[in-house]
């Protein structure tokens, strides 16, 4: 008999947090009104995370471990857990406890009220720098203006998803994944709950500035063709300016401007500016072409080194993925 709830959390070098995480998940499992499973996806950790989780999975039939062969990234690790989840309502949360497990009870209440996707929106973000809060707000504003879908403001990947919405998500095979955008794209009845996001209780964030920048760029490119349209209009503007400048040169030549032969420095500057703009636009187009190339290779999205706790557990239909022997 499949469980009613599946809790999915990606893990990457979180050995300092896991004991507290398991205690709070145990309390949540007791508070839920139906059978539940916990799927912890080890995304190539180099510490003892997988060892601790495997011991728990062998001692408690409600827990499962999926260990990936290497670090595939946060968004892929989430997808792995969703592939293996068997519940009618599947909850995605981070393992660092900045997504408080207790909020799941509010999400379940929303789900029972008829919502297919329930996102947890942050009312406050404790322990985060002013720069991180400002850049996060800027990203959501950009996505609201440029994106093809409407996403909840200040909501990350902490959400509950109904089985029928999840099946639609799993039918999307793209490699460059922006999970929160994909769930917004599928539609259905979507709701939110709010919570105050606490600081990490231990360890350090695994999302560096570079990773956050790549995630933001991935979201914009995946769900908007605005960069391509920007390249088109920027190219048209540069061409128009060049045409106007050409007309002015012809007019000066016609009136015999004695200073026409001067201005080599300005000519070089203009050529350099046009060359830089051309390289920039080519780079934008290259990002989209690169995604097409990555999709065409057809490699598996991830490789599972081992899975523990699934021996007697029912699972939903899984995405075709490579599994190491």
Secondary structure, 3 states (H helix, E strand, C coil): CCCCEEEEEEECCCHHHHHHHHHHHHHHHHHCCCCEEEEEEECCCCCCHHHHHHHHHHHCCCEEEEEECCCCCHHHHHHHHHHHCCCCEEEECCCCCCCCHHHHHHHHHHHHCCCCEEEEEEEEECCCCHHHHHHHHHHHHHHHHHCCCCCCCCEEEEEEEEHHHHHHHHCCCCCCCCHHHHHHHCCCCEEEEEEEECCCCCCCCCCCHHHHHHHHHHHHHHCCCHHHHHHHHHHHHHHHHHHHHHHHHHHHHHCCCCCCCCCHHHHHHHHHHHHHHHHHHHHHHHHHHHHHHHHHHCCCCCEEEEEECCCCCCCCCCCCCEECC
